[in-house]
Amino acid sequence: MKKITSKLEFNTAIRSPKITVAVFKADWCPDCKFIDPFMPEVEEKFANDLNLIEVDVDQVDAVSEEQNIMGIPSFVAYVDGRELTRYVNKLRKSREEIEHFLQSAVEGTR
């Protein structure tokens, strides 16, 4: 996953005509660490359909505030700079739930 380090980099990434899913997370977040081991495989599974980017809420806090991110990890899908959908809740997210969200995002653009 490409790590986003600035607001400009974020804005450029989400303007893609290909679905871009921003994963908002932080190093100190236990639920974020829970998803780390399987996210490379998830990213590979969806590589043809979307791009995944990582946004550290502490490092790029202006983006997190602008996108109204209240909890992490949060997944927000964009196309051409506009938000398609988001997957946010206070519960730990499983691989199956994340894959279901990503598949729904892909199907929503067809």
C-alpha contacts under 8 A as a table, 3 or more apart, distances in Angstrom:
res1	aa1	res2	aa2	distance
1	M	40	P	7.43
1	M	43	E	7.44
1	M	52	L	5.63
1	M	53	I	5.22
1	M	54	E	6.10
2	K	52	L	7.00
2	K	53	I	4.87
2	K	54	E	5.97
3	K	53	I	5.94
3	K	54	E	4.72
3	K	55	V	6.22
3	K	56	D	7.87
4	I	9	E	6.14
4	I	10	F	6.06
4	I	53	I	6.72
4	I	54	E	5.92
4	I	55	V	5.33
4	I	56	D	7.49
4	I	60	V	7.78
5	T	9	E	6.76
5	T	10	F	7.76
5	T	55	V	7.34
5	T	56	D	7.85
5	T	59	Q	6.79
5	T	60	V	6.21
6	S	9	E	5.19
6	S	10	F	6.30
6	S	60	V	5.91
7	K	10	F	5.02
7	K	11	N	6.12
7	K	60	V	6.78
7	K	62	A	7.11
7	K	63	V	5.90
8	L	11	N	5.14
8	L	12	T	6.13
9	E	12	T	5.17
9	E	13	A	6.16
10	F	13	A	5.13
10	F	14	I	6.31
10	F	63	V	7.68
11	N	14	I	5.44
11	N	15	R	6.40
11	N	81	G	7.23
12	T	15	R	5.42
12	T	16	S	7.35
13	A	16	S	5.99
13	A	20	T	7.06
14	I	19	I	7.84
14	I	20	T	5.73
14	I	78	Y	5.70
14	I	79	V	6.33
14	I	80	D	6.42
14	I	81	G	4.97
14	I	82	R	7.58
15	R	78	Y	7.69
15	R	79	V	6.33
15	R	80	D	4.21
15	R	81	G	4.06
15	R	82	R	7.64
16	S	19	I	6.92
16	S	20	T	7.00
16	S	79	V	6.10
16	S	80	D	5.17
16	S	81	G	7.02
17	P	79	V	5.53
17	P	80	D	5.00
18	K	49	D	7.25
18	K	50	L	5.93
18	K	51	N	7.21
18	K	79	V	6.16
18	K	80	D	7.64
19	I	49	D	7.03
19	I	50	L	4.72
19	I	51	N	6.25
19	I	77	A	6.54
19	I	78	Y	5.67
19	I	79	V	4.93
19	I	105	A	8.00
19	I	106	V	7.39
20	T	50	L	5.64
20	T	51	N	4.67
20	T	52	L	5.79
20	T	53	I	7.17
20	T	77	A	5.65
20	T	78	Y	5.23
20	T	79	V	6.37
21	V	50	L	7.16
21	V	51	N	6.15
21	V	52	L	4.87
21	V	53	I	6.21
21	V	75	F	6.39
21	V	76	V	5.40
21	V	77	A	4.21
21	V	78	Y	6.21
22	A	52	L	5.99
22	A	53	I	4.89
22	A	54	E	5.78
22	A	55	V	6.53
22	A	74	S	7.92
22	A	75	F	5.68
22	A	76	V	5.24
22	A	77	A	6.38
22	A	78	Y	7.95
23	V	52	L	7.13
23	V	53	I	6.06
23	V	54	E	4.85
23	V	55	V	5.93
23	V	73	P	6.57
23	V	74	S	5.72
23	V	75	F	4.74
23	V	76	V	6.74
24	F	54	E	6.11
24	F	55	V	4.75
24	F	56	D	5.92
24	F	57	V	6.17
24	F	64	S	7.56
24	F	69	I	7.71
24	F	72	I	6.11
24	F	73	P	5.39
24	F	74	S	5.09
24	F	75	F	6.41
25	K	29	C	7.10
25	K	32	C	5.95
25	K	54	E	7.23
25	K	55	V	6.23
25	K	56	D	5.12
25	K	57	V	5.88
25	K	72	I	5.34
25	K	73	P	4.83
25	K	74	S	6.98
26	A	29	C	5.48
26	A	32	C	6.81
26	A	56	D	5.11
26	A	57	V	5.90
26	A	58	D	6.67
26	A	72	I	7.55
26	A	73	P	7.86
27	D	32	C	7.49
27	D	33	K	7.44
27	D	56	D	7.75
29	C	32	C	5.22
29	C	33	K	6.44
29	C	72	I	7.43
29	C	73	P	7.99
30	P	33	K	5.07
30	P	34	F	6.24
31	D	34	F	4.92
31	D	35	I	6.76
31	D	72	I	7.60
31	D	73	P	6.81
31	D	92	R	5.68
31	D	93	K	7.50
32	C	35	I	5.53
32	C	36	D	6.57
32	C	72	I	7.01
32	C	73	P	5.52
33	K	36	D	5.16
33	K	37	P	7.77
34	F	37	P	7.03
35	I	38	F	5.92
35	I	39	M	6.07
35	I	93	K	7.49
35	I	94	S	7.37
35	I	95	R	7.23
36	D	39	M	5.43
36	D	40	P	7.69
37	P	40	P	7.18
38	F	41	E	5.58
38	F	42	V	6.43
38	F	95	R	7.08
39	M	42	V	4.88
39	M	43	E	5.94
39	M	95	R	7.91
40	P	43	E	5.04
40	P	44	E	6.20
41	E	44	E	5.04
41	E	45	K	6.16
42	V	45	K	5.06
42	V	46	F	6.44
42	V	95	R	7.82
42	V	99	E	6.95
43	E	46	F	5.36
43	E	47	A	5.81
43	E	51	N	7.76
43	E	52	L	6.70
44	E	47	A	4.98
45	K	48	N	7.86
46	F	49	D	5.40
46	F	50	L	6.02
46	F	51	N	7.89
46	F	102	L	7.85
47	A	50	L	5.68
47	A	51	N	6.48
49	D	106	V	6.65
50	L	106	V	7.54
55	V	59	Q	7.86
55	V	60	V	6.79
56	D	59	Q	5.27
56	D	60	V	5.96
56	D	61	D	7.63
57	V	60	V	5.46
57	V	61	D	4.98
57	V	63	V	7.74
57	V	64	S	5.67
58	D	61	D	5.16
60	V	63	V	5.72
60	V	64	S	6.74
61	D	64	S	4.98
61	D	65	E	6.13
62	A	65	E	5.21
62	A	66	E	6.05
63	V	66	E	5.00
63	V	67	Q	5.97
64	S	67	Q	5.17
64	S	68	N	6.06
64	S	69	I	5.23
65	E	68	N	4.98
65	E	69	I	6.16
66	E	69	I	7.87
69	I	72	I	7.56
69	I	74	S	7.19
71	G	74	S	6.45
71	G	88	V	7.08
71	G	89	N	7.16
71	G	90	K	6.67
72	I	88	V	7.62
72	I	90	K	7.80
73	P	88	V	7.50
74	S	86	R	7.45
74	S	87	Y	6.03
74	S	88	V	5.03
74	S	89	N	7.66
75	F	86	R	5.55
75	F	87	Y	5.06
75	F	88	V	6.53
76	V	83	E	7.12
76	V	84	L	7.64
76	V	85	T	6.02
76	V	86	R	4.21
76	V	87	Y	6.36
77	A	83	E	5.89
77	A	84	L	5.40
77	A	85	T	5.42
77	A	86	R	6.04
77	A	105	A	6.84
78	Y	81	G	6.03
78	Y	82	R	5.32
78	Y	83	E	4.36
78	Y	84	L	5.24
78	Y	85	T	7.39
79	V	82	R	5.51
79	V	83	E	6.62
79	V	84	L	6.78
83	E	86	R	7.88
84	L	105	A	7.26
85	T	105	A	6.88
87	Y	101	F	6.83
93	K	97	E	6.20
93	K	98	I	6.65
94	S	97	E	5.20
94	S	98	I	6.30
95	R	98	I	5.18
95	R	99	E	6.10
96	E	99	E	5.13
96	E	100	H	6.05
97	E	100	H	5.04
97	E	101	F	6.22
98	I	101	F	5.11
98	I	102	L	6.22
99	E	102	L	5.06
99	E	103	Q	6.04
100	H	103	Q	5.13
100	H	104	S	6.12
101	F	104	S	5.08
101	F	105	A	6.22
102	L	105	A	5.05
102	L	106	V	6.29
103	Q	106	V	5.08
103	Q	107	E	6.15
104	S	107	E	5.09
104	S	108	G	5.95
105	A	108	G	5.09
105	A	109	T	6.76
106	V	109	T	5.63
106	V	110	R	7.02
107	E	110	R	5.40
